[in-house]
Amino acid sequence: MATLQEYLSQVTKDYEPTRQSIQNQIDAIPGQQQTAVADINRQFGLQQDELNRQQATAYDRYSKSAAARGGAFSGMANIQNKNYNENTFRPAVTQLQTNQQSTVNQANETYANRRFSLENTLNSLINEQQQIARNMYQADQDRQAQERAARAAAAAQSAALGSYFGPATQPGVGQMTPDFRQWLAASPSGIDPRVAQAALQVMGKDGKAGNYWTLDALAPQVGKGPSVYGVNATGRQIGDYLYNMYRQQFGV
């Protein structure tokens, strides 16, 4: 009988391709996460470059405008640059950085949730294979218990059969009790009368069955094939067949 650990090893081997596939997905997450965050930072870097370009364009425009107006307006460019920085450029940069951090956080959360889900799936898979192994082991235990019960029942039946046929000193030799012989001689219901009479004849007064101890060997005495018994007669003992019929009638 296989042990629980042997069943677990067998089931684990069957589940290994699925387990390995899930583990590979888990192992790939750090690299995927790093690539995703780098791509986010690159995209926001391009947006920062665009803000810088817009700032430079505004500075250049203010400078040229002041120069065109003459020396009296030379300080105007600085004022306009300061206003642009405070009212346009810095707020845009702040918002961009906020959006960037938020997007990075969302990406990190997505990959964290993916890892959590895959790890739960992997744990469920391990629990499932352990449960299957336990079920297989328990089924084996139950089957063996049933086999032991069947052997015990057969032994009990054999012992009960001995109470009707007396002790057997060798295969095919026994002694019918008077009550059982009387029941059989009365051609009981469910037993072909020819079978009952042939059984009494071959068993003899001392219960010696000789070569007719099995039903298939008794069939020629009955004058019909083994189908007359209504059961599979191959190799079955006369006493076993008769005792089962007796039990069915009297519920013993």
C-alpha positions as CSV (number, residue, x, y, z in Angstrom):
1,M,0.0,0.0,0.0
2,A,1.3,3.4,-0.9
3,T,1.9,5.9,1.9
4,L,0.4,9.4,2.0
5,Q,3.8,10.9,1.1
6,E,4.0,8.6,-2.0
7,Y,0.6,9.7,-3.1
8,L,1.6,13.3,-2.5
9,S,4.8,12.9,-4.6
10,Q,2.7,11.4,-7.4
11,V,0.2,14.2,-7.4
12,T,2.9,16.9,-7.1
13,K,4.6,15.4,-10.2
14,D,1.3,15.7,-12.1
15,Y,0.8,19.3,-11.0
16,E,4.4,20.4,-11.6
17,P,3.8,21.9,-15.1
18,T,1.0,24.1,-13.9
19,R,2.9,25.0,-10.7
20,Q,6.0,25.9,-12.7
21,S,3.9,28.1,-15.1
22,I,2.5,30.1,-12.2
23,Q,5.9,30.4,-10.6
24,N,7.4,31.6,-13.8
25,Q,4.8,34.4,-14.0
26,I,5.6,35.4,-10.4
27,D,9.3,35.5,-11.1
28,A,8.7,37.6,-14.2
29,I,6.9,40.4,-12.3
30,P,9.9,42.4,-10.9
31,G,11.3,42.8,-14.4
32,Q,8.0,43.6,-15.9
33,Q,7.3,46.2,-13.1
34,Q,10.8,47.8,-13.6
35,T,10.2,48.1,-17.4
36,A,6.7,49.6,-16.9
37,V,8.0,52.2,-14.4
38,A,10.9,53.1,-16.6
39,D,8.5,53.5,-19.6
40,I,6.3,55.8,-17.4
41,N,9.2,57.9,-16.4
42,R,10.4,58.2,-20.0
43,Q,7.0,59.4,-21.1
44,F,6.8,62.0,-18.4
45,G,10.4,63.0,-19.1
46,L,9.3,63.8,-22.7
47,Q,6.5,65.9,-21.2
48,Q,9.0,67.7,-19.0
49,D,11.2,68.3,-22.0
50,E,8.2,69.9,-23.7
51,L,7.6,72.2,-20.7
52,N,11.2,73.2,-20.8
53,R,10.9,73.9,-24.5
54,Q,7.9,76.1,-23.9
55,Q,9.7,77.9,-21.2
56,A,12.6,78.7,-23.4
57,T,10.3,79.8,-26.2
58,A,8.5,82.2,-23.8
59,Y,11.8,83.6,-22.5
60,D,13.0,84.2,-26.0
61,R,9.8,85.9,-27.0
62,Y,9.8,88.2,-24.0
63,S,13.5,89.1,-24.5
64,K,12.9,90.0,-28.2
65,S,9.8,92.0,-27.4
66,A,11.7,94.1,-24.8
67,A,14.7,94.6,-27.1
68,A,12.3,95.9,-29.8
69,R,11.0,98.5,-27.5
70,G,14.3,99.9,-26.6
71,G,16.5,100.1,-23.5
72,A,13.8,101.6,-21.4
73,F,11.9,98.2,-21.5
74,S,15.0,96.0,-20.8
75,G,13.7,95.1,-17.4
76,M,10.3,94.1,-18.7
77,A,11.6,90.7,-19.9
78,N,12.7,89.7,-16.5
79,I,9.3,90.6,-15.0
80,Q,7.6,88.6,-17.7
81,N,9.9,85.6,-17.2
82,K,9.2,85.7,-13.5
83,N,5.4,85.8,-14.1
84,Y,5.7,82.9,-16.5
85,N,7.7,80.8,-14.1
86,E,5.3,81.4,-11.2
87,N,2.0,81.2,-13.0
88,T,2.6,78.8,-15.8
89,F,5.8,76.8,-15.7
90,R,6.1,75.8,-12.0
91,P,2.4,74.8,-11.7
92,A,2.7,72.7,-14.8
93,V,5.9,71.0,-13.5
94,T,4.3,70.4,-10.1
95,Q,1.2,68.9,-11.8
96,L,3.3,66.8,-14.1
97,Q,5.4,65.4,-11.2
98,T,2.2,64.6,-9.3
99,N,0.7,62.8,-12.2
100,Q,4.0,61.0,-12.8
101,Q,4.1,59.7,-9.2
102,S,0.5,58.8,-9.2
103,T,1.0,56.8,-12.4
104,V,4.0,55.0,-11.0
105,N,2.1,54.2,-7.8
106,Q,-0.8,52.7,-9.9
107,A,1.7,50.6,-11.9
108,N,3.4,49.3,-8.7
109,E,0.0,48.5,-7.2
110,T,-1.1,46.7,-10.3
111,Y,2.0,44.5,-10.2
112,A,1.6,43.9,-6.5
113,N,-2.0,42.8,-7.0
114,R,-0.9,40.5,-9.8
115,R,1.8,38.9,-7.6
116,F,-0.7,38.5,-4.7
117,S,-3.3,36.9,-7.0
118,L,-0.7,34.5,-8.5
119,E,0.7,33.6,-5.1
120,N,-2.9,32.8,-3.9
121,T,-3.4,30.7,-7.0
122,L,-0.2,28.9,-6.3
123,N,-1.1,28.3,-2.7
124,S,-4.6,27.0,-3.7
125,L,-2.9,24.7,-6.2
126,I,-0.7,23.3,-3.5
127,N,-3.7,22.8,-1.1
128,E,-5.6,21.2,-3.9
129,Q,-2.9,18.6,-4.7
130,Q,-2.5,17.9,-1.0
131,Q,-6.3,17.3,-0.7
132,I,-6.2,15.0,-3.8
133,A,-3.4,13.0,-2.3
134,R,-5.3,12.7,1.0
135,N,-8.4,11.6,-0.9
136,M,-6.5,9.0,-2.9
137,Y,-4.8,7.7,0.3
138,Q,-8.2,7.6,2.1
139,A,-9.8,5.8,-0.8
140,D,-7.0,3.2,-0.6
141,Q,-7.5,2.8,3.1
142,D,-11.3,2.4,2.6
143,R,-10.8,-0.2,-0.1
144,Q,-8.5,-2.2,2.1
145,A,-11.0,-1.9,5.0
146,Q,-13.7,-3.2,2.7
147,E,-11.5,-6.1,1.5
148,R,-10.8,-7.0,5.2
149,A,-14.5,-6.8,6.0
150,A,-15.2,-9.0,3.0
151,R,-12.6,-11.6,4.0
152,A,-14.0,-11.5,7.6
153,A,-17.5,-12.0,6.2
154,A,-16.4,-14.9,4.1
155,A,-14.6,-16.4,7.1
156,A,-17.8,-16.0,9.1
157,Q,-19.9,-17.5,6.4
158,S,-17.4,-20.4,6.1
159,A,-17.7,-20.9,9.9
160,A,-21.5,-20.8,9.7
161,L,-21.4,-23.2,6.8
162,G,-19.5,-25.6,9.0
163,S,-22.3,-25.5,11.5
164,Y,-24.6,-27.1,8.9
165,F,-22.1,-29.4,7.3
166,G,-20.0,-30.3,10.4
167,P,-16.3,-30.1,10.6
168,A,-14.4,-31.0,7.4
169,T,-11.2,-33.0,7.8
170,Q,-10.2,-32.5,4.2
171,P,-11.4,-30.6,1.1
172,G,-14.8,-32.0,0.0
173,V,-15.5,-33.9,3.2
174,G,-18.0,-32.8,5.8
175,Q,-21.2,-33.9,7.6
176,M,-24.6,-32.4,7.0
177,T,-26.6,-31.7,10.1
178,P,-30.0,-33.4,10.2
179,D,-32.0,-30.2,10.0
180,F,-30.1,-29.0,7.0
181,R,-30.5,-32.4,5.3
182,Q,-34.2,-32.3,6.0
183,W,-34.5,-28.8,4.5
184,L,-32.7,-29.8,1.4
185,A,-34.6,-33.0,1.0
186,A,-37.9,-31.0,1.0
187,S,-36.8,-29.3,-2.3
188,P,-36.8,-25.8,-0.9
189,S,-38.0,-22.8,-3.0
190,G,-35.4,-21.3,-5.2
191,I,-33.5,-24.5,-5.7
192,D,-34.2,-26.8,-8.7
193,P,-35.4,-30.1,-7.2
194,R,-33.0,-32.0,-9.4
195,V,-30.2,-29.9,-7.9
196,A,-31.3,-30.6,-4.3
197,Q,-31.6,-34.4,-5.0
198,A,-28.3,-34.5,-6.8
199,A,-26.6,-32.6,-3.9
200,L,-28.0,-35.1,-1.4
201,Q,-26.9,-38.0,-3.5
202,V,-23.4,-36.9,-4.1
203,M,-22.9,-35.6,-0.6
204,G,-24.0,-39.0,0.7
205,K,-25.0,-39.9,4.2
206,D,-21.6,-39.0,5.6
207,G,-21.4,-35.7,3.6
208,K,-18.6,-36.8,1.4
209,A,-18.8,-34.8,-1.8
210,G,-15.9,-36.4,-3.6
211,N,-15.3,-35.0,-7.1
212,Y,-18.8,-33.3,-7.0
213,W,-17.9,-30.7,-4.5
214,T,-18.3,-27.9,-7.1
215,L,-21.4,-26.8,-8.8
216,D,-20.0,-27.2,-12.3
217,A,-19.0,-30.7,-11.5
218,L,-22.5,-31.4,-10.2
219,A,-24.2,-30.2,-13.3
220,P,-23.9,-33.6,-15.2
221,Q,-25.6,-35.3,-12.2
222,V,-28.5,-32.8,-12.6
223,G,-28.7,-33.5,-16.3
224,K,-28.6,-29.8,-17.2
225,G,-25.9,-27.2,-17.7
226,P,-24.5,-24.9,-15.0
227,S,-27.1,-22.3,-15.8
228,V,-29.6,-24.3,-13.8
229,Y,-28.2,-22.7,-10.6
230,G,-29.0,-19.2,-11.7
231,V,-25.5,-18.1,-10.6
232,N,-22.0,-18.3,-11.8
233,A,-21.2,-21.9,-11.0
234,T,-17.6,-22.0,-12.1
235,G,-15.5,-23.3,-9.2
236,R,-18.2,-22.6,-6.6
237,Q,-18.6,-25.1,-3.8
238,I,-21.9,-26.9,-3.4
239,G,-22.0,-26.1,0.3
240,D,-21.5,-22.4,-0.3
241,Y,-24.3,-22.3,-2.9
242,L,-26.8,-24.2,-0.7
243,Y,-25.9,-22.3,2.4
244,N,-26.6,-18.9,0.7
245,M,-29.9,-20.2,-0.5
246,Y,-30.7,-21.3,3.1
247,R,-29.8,-17.9,4.4
248,Q,-32.0,-16.1,1.9
249,Q,-35.0,-18.2,3.0
250,F,-34.6,-18.0,6.7
251,G,-32.7,-14.7,7.0
252,V,-29.8,-16.2,8.9
